[in-house]
C-alpha cells in the first residue's frame, strides 16, 4: 500500500455518497435565517418608527427656535437640472 491510498483527499471522494451535515452546518443555517429575519424586522418596523421620532424631534426644535426645519421629503427625488446646464453652455 502506498501512503497516498491511506490518506483520503477531496479528489478520492465518490460523488455517489450523500454529503453528511453535522450540527455546525445546521447551526449556521439557523443563524443565517435568524439574521435575515432580524434584518427584515429592522427595515420594516424599527427604522420607519425611528424616522418618525426624528422628524417629530426636528419639528419640536424648529418650533422652539422659531425657524422651521428645511428638509426635503424623504420619498422625493431631486429635480432634473439638465435644462439649466444646456442654457449655461
C-alpha positions in Angstrom: 0.0 0.0 0.0 1.2 3.4 -0.8 0.9 6.4 1.5 -1.5 8.2 -0.9 -4.0 5.4 -0.7 -4.2 5.6 3.1 -5.0 9.3 3.3 -8.4 10.3 1.9 -8.4 13.5 -0.2 -11.2 15.5 -1.8 -10.4 14.0 -5.2 -10.9 10.5 -3.9 -14.4 11.1 -2.6 -17.1 9.5 -4.6 -20.0 11.5 -5.9 -22.5 8.8 -5.2 -22.2 9.2 -1.4 -24.5 11.6 0.2 -23.0 14.6 1.9 -23.2 14.4 5.7 -24.0 17.5 7.6 -23.2 17.9 11.3 -24.6 20.2 13.9 -22.3 23.1 12.9 -23.9 23.2 9.4 -27.4 23.3 10.9 -26.5 25.9 13.5 -25.0 28.1 10.7 -28.2 27.7 8.7 -30.4 28.6 11.6 -28.2 31.7 12.5 -28.2 33.0 8.9 -32.0 32.5 8.7 -32.5 34.4 12.1 -30.2 37.2 10.9 -32.3 37.6 7.7 -35.5 37.7 9.7 -33.9 40.3 12.1 -32.9 42.5 9.2 -36.4 42.3 7.7 -37.8 43.3 11.1 -35.5 46.2 11.4 -36.2 47.5 7.9 -40.0 47.2 8.2 -40.7 48.4 11.7 -37.8 49.9 13.6 -36.3 52.2 11.0 -39.6 53.9 10.0 -40.5 54.4 13.7 -37.1 56.0 14.3 -37.5 58.3 11.3 -40.9 59.4 12.6 -39.4 60.1 16.0 -36.5 62.1 14.5 -38.9 64.1 12.3 -41.1 64.9 15.4 -38.0 66.0 17.3 -36.8 68.2 14.5 -40.3 69.8 14.3 -40.2 70.5 18.1 -36.8 72.1 17.9 -37.9 74.2 14.9 -40.9 75.5 17.0 -38.6 76.3 19.9 -36.1 78.3 17.8 -38.8 79.8 15.6 -37.2 78.6 12.4 -38.9 75.8 10.5 -36.6 73.0 9.6 -35.7 72.9 5.9 -35.7 69.3 4.8 -36.6 67.5 1.6 -39.3 64.9 1.6 -37.7 61.5 2.1 -39.6 60.0 -0.8 -39.0 62.8 -3.3 -36.3 62.6 -5.9 -34.1 65.6 -6.7 -35.2 67.7 -9.6 -33.6 67.2 -13.0 -31.3 70.1 -13.9 -30.4 69.2 -17.5 -32.3 72.2 -18.8 -30.2 74.6 -16.6 -27.0 73.0 -17.9 -28.0 73.4 -21.6 -28.8 77.2 -21.1 -25.4 77.8 -19.4 -23.3 76.4 -22.1 
